[in-house]
Amino acid sequence: MTAGKWDDLAPRLFSAVAMVGIGALGVWLGGLWFHGLIAIVVGLMVWELVTMLDSARSKSPLILAGVAALVSLVAVEIPPAFALPLLLMPSMLGLGRMEKGGVTYAVFTAFILLAGYGLMTLRDDFGLTWMVWLLLVVVVTDIAGYFAGRLIGGPKLWPRVSPKKTWSGTVAGWAGSALVAAFFISATRAGVGLIGISIAVSMASQIGDIAESAIKRRAGVKDSSRLIPGHGGLLDRFDGMLGAALFIVIAGQLVGFPPGAQ
């Protein structure tokens, strides 16, 4: 009985190591290598989303996923003013093709495309340091929330959609992101405003996580797919990163980034 609880440990560990290794290599190399990796991830996420919302049409997922991946590659190479309508094109193409949840598809696909674009431009424009900052904020938010939620417990954040998430874990995620910001303030020329931005990014990652949970609940599925052994799908693993990257796209237009380091 006890051994059965650990049957999936090996595939989970192997998948985790593979994901970390591939992701770290892509982030380190940057440029076209990173763009290609993000385009593949974007395409697979759109494929997962369509599969959840449009199970009756076998061709839609592959077509829309291919368009999303191609759009991601092209958008980052052209001026932003022309990239924006291109990034929304996959949403428009699939809006009327969904078996259920056409609006959900259109909105979440736009989030996926804009988040992928945000990750690519962050790496291109600000370099490895700030890409690592974003990754650490998201990871620390998740880890701090996990342990605080289980050690402290308390009121649930939104039990109907995400029954395991607590307010204690949510606040712990914000505190963890502030600590990440404090480290980067000491290591770079960024100002104290980075603390506020990091907490907001932490919140955005939590919203992304909950939004993906709501879509799965509406679709009646436990995981977005079975692409990653022991982990489910890419949307299951990177929903928080979607929210964080999308927020960076917006925040970059509102405040100087990194704050105080211009």
N, C-alpha and C positions, 0 to 999 in steps of 0.2 A: 504493500500500500504506500509506504513512504517513498520507495524508489520511483513509483509512478509519478510522484509530484515533481521529480527532477528529470523526467524523460526528455523534456524539450530543452534542457539546459545547454547541451552541446550545440544544437543548431542555433540557439539564441546567441550564444557566445561567439560562434563562428560568424554569424550574420553581423553582429555588432562590430567585431574586429574588421570585417570586410568593409562595412559602411564607413567606419572611422578612417580606415586606411585610404579608401578611394576619395572620400571627401577631403581629407587633409592634403593628399597629393594634388587634387584639383585646386584647392585654395592656394597652396604653395606655388604652383606653376602659374596660375593666373592666365590672363590673355585668352587666346582661342581655346586652350585646354579647359579652362574654367567655364567659358561660355558654352562649350560643347556639353560639358557635364550638366550644367544648369538646364540647357535645352532638353536634354534627355529626361531629367527629373521632372521638368514642367510637362513634357509630353506624357510621361507615365502617370503623373497626378491627374491630368485631364482624363486620361483613359480610365483611371479608377473612378473618378467622379461620374463619368458618363455610364460606366458599367453599373454603378449603384442606382442611377436615376433612369436608365434607359435599357433595362435588361432585355427587352423584346426585340431590339434592333441590333443585330450582331455587327453590322458594318460601321455604325456611327462612332463607337469608341475609337477604332483604329484611325478613321479618317480625321476626326477632330483632334486626336492626340498628335497625329503627324502634322497637321496644320499648326497646332500650338507650338510644337518643337521648332518648326521652320520659322514661324513668326518671331520666336524668342531670339533665334540666331540673327535674323535680319534686323530686328528693332534696335539692338544694341550698337549696330554699325551705322545707323543713320541719325540725323538730327532729332532731338527729342520731340520737337513739334510734329514731326511726321511719324515718329515711333508710337505716339499715344494712340492715334486711330488704328494703327496696325495691331497694337496689343489688344484692342477690344474686338477685333475681327472674329476670333474664334467664338467669343460669346454670342455675337450676332448670328454666326453660321449655325450654331447649335440650338439657339433659343426655341425654335419651333419644331425641333426634332425629338425632344424628350418625351418619353412615355409619361413621366410625372416630374413635376418640379422644374419646369423650363426656366422660371425666374431664378430659382436656386442655382441651377447650372450656370446661367449667364453671369450672375453676380460672383459666384465663387470662382468661376473660370477667369474672370477679370482680375480677381484677387491673386490667383496663381500666377498669371502672366505678369502683372505689375510687380509682384514680389520677386519673381525671377529676374525681371529687369532691374529691380532695386539692388539685388545681390550682385549682379554683374557690374553695375555702375559703381557700387560701393567699392568693390575690389579694384576696378579700373582707376577710379578717381582719387581714392584715398589710401590705397595700398593694403598690404598684408596686415598691418597693425590694427586698423579699424575693422577689418573683416574678422579678426580674432576677437576683438572686443564684442562684436555683435554675437558671435557664436558663444562666447563665455556668458554673456548676459542671459541668453536663452537657456543654455545648459544649467547654469547655476539657479535660475528661476525654477526650472523643472526639479532639480535635485533638492533644493531647499524646501520647495513645496511638498515634495514626496515625504521627506523625513519629518517635517513639522506637522504635516497632516496626520501622520501615524503616531507621532509621539505626543502631540498636544490634542489633536482631535477638535471637537467643538462643533459649532454650527456649520451646516453645509452651505456652499456657495450657491449652487443651483441643483438641488437633488433630483429634480425631474429629468434633467438632461445629463448631468455628470455627478452621479451619487457619491463618488469617492472624493471629490474636491471639497475642501473645507476653507473657511475664512482664515484659519491659522496658517494653513499652507500657502494661501494666496498672499498674505501679508509677509510671510517669510520669504517668498519669492521676490517681493519688492525690496526687502532688506538685503537679500543676497545680491541683487543687481546694483544696489547702492555701494556695496563693498567692492564689486568689480569696478565701478566707476571711480571709487577712491584710489584703487590701484593704478588705473590708467591716468588719472590726474597727476599722481606722483611720478609716473614713468614718461609722461608726454607733456606737451605745453597746453593741454586742454584745461579749460577753466572749470569752476565748480558747477557750472550749468550742466556739465556732463552727468551729474548725479540725477537731475530732474529728467534728462533725456533717457537715461538708463532705466529709471523706474517706469517711465512711460513705455519704453520698449518692452519691459517685463510685462506690463499690463496688456500690451498688444499681443504678446506671445500667448498669454493666458486666454485672451479672447479668441485667438485663432484656434487654440486647442478645444475650447468649448464649442465654437462654431462647427468644427468638424464632427464633434460628438453629436451635435444636434442633427446634422445631415445623416449620419449613420443611423441614428434613432428613427428618423423619418423614413429612411429606406429599409429599416428592419434588418440591418446587418451588424455583426459584431466588429468586423474589420473591413477596411476599405478595399482590401484585396489579399491575396496570399503570395505576393511577390517576394516578401522577405521572410524566410523560414523562422518561425518563432516570434515574429514581430508584427505580422500583418502586412499592411501596405505602406507605401511612401507617405501617403497622407496621414497615416497613423503616427508615423515617426517624426514628420517634419511640419505638422500643423502649427506648432508654436513658432517655428521659423518663418512660416508664411506670414503670420500676423506681425512679427517683428520686422521683417523685410519690407512689408507693405507700409508700415508706419514710418520707416526710414525714408521711403519715397516721399511721403507727405511732409515729414518733419524737415527734410532737407530744403523744402521750399519756404518754410516758415522761420527757421532759425539758422544762423550760421553753424556749419558743422565741419569739424568738431568745435564746440563752443570755446572761444578764447584762443584758438590755435591758428587762426587765419593769418 
